[in-house]
């Protein structure tokens, strides 16, 4: 199994520690002015499972399985979104300047989902982007359809993408890079907050 690094808020860890002599389920709801998050702990012996419930979907969007005896942590990532039908990707002949960079047109169509997404992609500099999208495994169509494009040049990244309905051509969603700043990044920008603890699973 690949090495997995997980960050869990200290409050959640405290709940697990307290619950060791308890068997059953415990549900937490964290409310903010913008969102509500639901976490459900299932406790039995040394095993604790944490299900993270999506606010809108009402379904499990991720699970962590802890064993307090072996200190093992496993992450379970359910199928995020199943694509209906087949996505067909093609490289277009058009180009467009976005943020001062020349981008090439790529189109992904899915007739069963009545969807077409046009990506304007620049290549050669952004090696991080495609691996991050794949690892992040987001469930939105912009991300899912991008992963269907085959044989992209190394370092490719879309600077503009538009999702349209095939039936009427209306724009459903749009993603556009608004600013690119090249230069050194202070190490503090990548520092994990002190209140988080790191766990490693080998």
C-alpha positions as CSV (number, residue, x, y, z in Angstrom):
1,X,0.0,0.0,0.0
2,X,1.3,3.5,-0.8
3,X,2.3,5.7,2.0
4,X,-0.7,7.8,3.1
5,X,-0.4,11.0,5.1
6,X,-3.5,12.0,6.8
7,X,-4.3,15.2,8.7
8,X,-7.0,15.0,11.3
9,X,-8.1,17.9,13.6
10,X,-7.1,17.4,17.2
11,X,-10.8,17.7,18.3
12,X,-11.7,14.6,16.2
13,X,-8.7,12.7,17.7
14,X,-9.9,13.5,21.2
15,X,-13.3,12.1,20.4
16,X,-11.7,8.8,19.3
17,X,-9.6,8.6,22.5
18,X,-12.5,9.1,24.8
19,X,-14.6,6.5,22.9
20,X,-12.3,3.5,23.4
21,X,-14.5,1.8,26.0
22,X,-17.7,2.5,24.1
23,X,-19.3,0.5,21.4
24,X,-21.8,2.1,19.1
25,X,-22.0,5.2,16.9
26,X,-21.5,8.9,17.6
27,X,-22.6,11.6,15.2
28,X,-21.0,15.1,15.2
29,X,-22.3,18.1,13.3
30,X,-20.1,21.1,12.9
31,X,-21.9,24.2,11.9
32,X,-20.4,27.4,10.4
33,X,-22.0,30.4,8.8
34,X,-21.5,28.8,5.4
35,X,-21.7,25.1,5.8
36,X,-22.6,22.1,8.0
37,X,-20.3,19.0,8.2
38,X,-21.5,15.7,9.5
39,X,-19.0,13.1,10.8
40,X,-20.2,9.7,12.1
41,X,-17.9,7.5,14.3
42,X,-18.6,3.8,14.5
43,X,-16.8,2.2,17.5
44,X,-16.2,-1.5,18.2
45,X,-13.2,-2.6,20.3
46,X,-10.0,-1.2,18.9
47,X,-11.6,-0.3,15.5
48,X,-13.1,3.1,14.8
49,X,-14.6,4.1,11.5
50,X,-15.2,7.7,10.6
51,X,-17.7,8.4,7.8
52,X,-17.8,11.9,6.3
53,X,-21.2,12.8,5.0
54,X,-21.8,15.2,2.2
55,X,-24.2,18.0,3.1
56,X,-25.9,18.1,-0.3
57,X,-25.7,14.5,-1.3
58,X,-26.4,13.1,2.1
59,X,-24.1,10.2,1.2
60,X,-20.7,9.0,2.4
61,X,-18.0,10.9,0.5
62,X,-15.0,9.5,2.4
63,X,-14.2,7.2,5.3
64,X,-11.2,6.7,7.6
65,X,-10.7,3.4,9.5
66,X,-8.6,3.6,12.6
67,X,-7.1,0.7,14.7
68,X,-6.1,2.1,18.1
69,X,-4.1,-1.1,18.9
70,X,-1.9,-1.1,15.8
71,X,-2.0,2.6,15.1
72,X,-3.0,1.9,11.5
73,X,-5.1,4.3,9.6
74,X,-6.8,3.5,6.3
75,X,-8.6,5.9,3.9
76,X,-11.5,4.5,2.0
77,X,-12.5,6.6,-1.1
78,X,-15.9,5.5,-2.5
79,X,-16.7,6.0,-6.2
80,X,-17.1,9.7,-6.4
81,X,-19.3,10.0,-9.4
82,X,-20.1,7.4,-12.0
83,X,-20.1,8.7,-15.6
84,X,-23.1,7.7,-17.6
85,X,-22.5,6.8,-21.2
86,X,-19.1,7.4,-22.8
87,X,-16.9,10.5,-22.9
88,X,-15.3,11.1,-26.3
89,X,-12.3,13.5,-26.3
90,X,-10.7,15.2,-29.3
91,X,-8.1,17.8,-29.9
92,X,-9.4,20.8,-31.8
93,X,-7.7,23.0,-34.4
94,X,-8.4,26.3,-32.7
95,X,-6.1,28.2,-30.3
96,X,-6.8,31.0,-27.9
97,X,-4.7,33.4,-25.8
98,X,-5.5,33.2,-22.1
99,X,-3.4,35.1,-19.5
100,X,-0.9,35.8,-22.3
101,X,-0.3,32.2,-23.0
102,X,-1.3,30.3,-26.2
103,X,-3.8,27.5,-25.4
104,X,-5.0,24.7,-27.6
105,X,-8.7,23.6,-27.8
106,X,-9.6,20.1,-26.4
107,X,-13.3,19.0,-26.4
108,X,-14.9,16.2,-24.3
109,X,-18.4,15.2,-25.3
110,X,-20.9,12.8,-23.6
111,X,-24.2,12.5,-25.4
112,X,-25.9,10.5,-22.7
113,X,-25.1,13.2,-20.1
114,X,-26.0,15.9,-22.7
115,X,-22.7,17.6,-21.9
116,X,-19.7,19.1,-23.8
117,X,-16.7,20.6,-22.1
118,X,-14.2,22.7,-24.0
119,X,-10.8,23.0,-22.4
120,X,-8.2,25.6,-23.5
121,X,-5.0,24.0,-22.5
122,X,-1.4,25.3,-22.3
123,X,1.4,22.8,-22.0
124,X,5.0,22.5,-21.0
125,X,5.2,24.3,-17.6
126,X,2.6,22.9,-15.2
127,X,3.7,19.4,-14.3
128,X,1.9,19.4,-11.0
129,X,-1.6,19.9,-12.4
130,X,-2.7,16.6,-13.9
131,X,-1.4,14.5,-11.0
132,X,-3.1,16.7,-8.5
133,X,-6.5,16.5,-10.3
134,X,-6.2,12.7,-10.4
135,X,-5.2,12.4,-6.7
136,X,-7.9,14.9,-5.6
137,X,-10.5,12.8,-7.4
138,X,-13.1,15.6,-7.3
139,X,-16.7,14.7,-8.3
140,X,-17.5,17.7,-10.5
141,X,-17.7,17.2,-14.2
142,X,-15.0,19.7,-15.0
143,X,-12.5,17.5,-13.2
144,X,-14.0,14.1,-14.3
145,X,-14.1,15.1,-18.0
146,X,-10.5,16.5,-17.9
147,X,-9.3,13.1,-16.7
148,X,-10.8,11.5,-19.9
149,X,-8.5,13.4,-22.2
150,X,-5.8,11.1,-23.6
151,X,-2.2,11.8,-24.6
152,X,-2.0,15.3,-23.2
153,X,1.5,16.8,-23.6
154,X,3.6,16.9,-20.4
155,X,2.9,19.8,-18.1
156,X,-0.6,20.5,-19.5
157,X,-3.1,22.7,-17.6
158,X,-6.4,24.2,-18.8
159,X,-6.5,28.0,-18.3
160,X,-10.1,28.2,-19.4
161,X,-12.9,25.5,-19.6
162,X,-16.6,25.8,-20.4
163,X,-19.2,23.2,-19.8
164,X,-22.2,23.4,-22.1
165,X,-25.5,21.6,-22.6
166,X,-25.4,19.8,-26.0
167,X,-29.2,20.3,-26.5
168,X,-29.3,24.1,-26.3
169,X,-25.6,25.2,-26.1
170,X,-26.1,27.0,-22.8
171,X,-23.1,27.4,-20.5
172,X,-23.6,25.3,-17.3
173,X,-20.2,26.0,-15.7
174,X,-17.1,28.0,-16.5
175,X,-13.6,27.7,-15.0
176,X,-11.0,30.3,-15.8
177,X,-7.5,31.2,-14.4
178,X,-7.8,34.8,-13.2
179,X,-4.1,35.4,-12.3
180,X,-0.7,33.7,-12.6
181,X,2.1,35.0,-10.5
182,X,5.5,33.3,-11.2
183,X,8.1,33.6,-8.4
184,X,9.4,32.1,-5.1
185,X,6.9,30.9,-2.6
186,X,7.7,31.4,1.1
187,X,7.9,28.1,3.0
188,X,5.3,29.3,5.5
189,X,2.7,29.1,2.8
190,X,3.1,25.3,2.8
191,X,3.3,24.8,6.6
192,X,0.7,22.7,8.3
193,X,-1.1,24.5,11.1
194,X,0.2,23.6,14.6
195,X,-3.1,22.3,15.8
196,X,-3.1,19.4,13.3
197,X,-1.3,16.2,13.9
198,X,0.4,14.0,11.2
199,X,-0.2,10.2,10.9
200,X,1.6,8.0,8.5
201,X,0.3,4.6,7.1
202,X,3.0,2.4,5.5
